[in-house]
Amino acid sequence: MVCIAGETLHVHFLGTSGALPSPQRNPSCILIRRGSDTLLFDCGEGAQQQMMRARTGFTVNAIFITHWHADHFLGVFGLVETLAFMGRTEPLPLYGPPGVGDFVDLVQRVGRYDRSFPIIAHTLEHGSVVPFNGYTIRAFATLHGVTGLGYVLLEDERPGRFNRELAIELGVPPGPLFGRLQRGETVRIVRDGVETEVLPTEVLGEQRPGRKVVYTGDTRPLHERADSAGMIRDADLLIHDATFDDQERDRAREVLHSTAGEAGEAADALGAHMLALVHISSRYTTTTNHIRDARRQYKGNVILPADLTVLEIPYRS
């Protein structure tokens, strides 16, 4: 499948705190809007209020939970009540590691009434692929002590660059036929009085990669896990656990999180084009050391987004 050129890809950092919220940061929640689709990755406490503050609206196409620690799913309870109150009728898919069915049953029981829409549980495992129009979500195993998954949003390849001059030389008149060729369709024209076909491969260059966003959830640095590392290389944006600064490396190993420096090591080893540090422990009143530690290991663009930060992910040139 070929992805639709020109679709927007925005990443909203709705919650960037560690296990406990702080006055500045909510628990984990990443909202990604790709074209008209809106996906939530984790849904920590207060997610719906963050969606209001970010003015994203409540049109959620699917929710993906990384693991069953409460700071990553408590926001689901309030969000589904709001969706019901607003009259949602279409099913809400909720994806996660084993246990997602039990979680959805709990959400249904706590509500104690029949909502106007069903919540559909989908159990994922390492290597699972969820198809969408023009992209997929791929699950990969993490290193966090409990069964956990990270997620890759990977767009389909884009058509190669269109050679307008060559198309005209082949007899294709400027206009709608150009668009059909760019969409990968064969067109028929009359050339020298003879009807003939022009193939997209004649006027398009090599296919170009789509965009790739990786969200790790809670984990040790993932370049240390070979089966996952192969799936998450060359990301346009790597959103990686950076719970601690490097002074707490022993603590990070003990509780199976990562430091900012280790996240930088992962970004460097995995060839990421940008690194976002998230899941920041509430013990920190400043994150200067996090940025410093990551930049010691990774020479690319490092950000530590505040809650409600929005990134637009461009196509690669």
Disulfide bonds with the S-S distance in Angstrom:
none
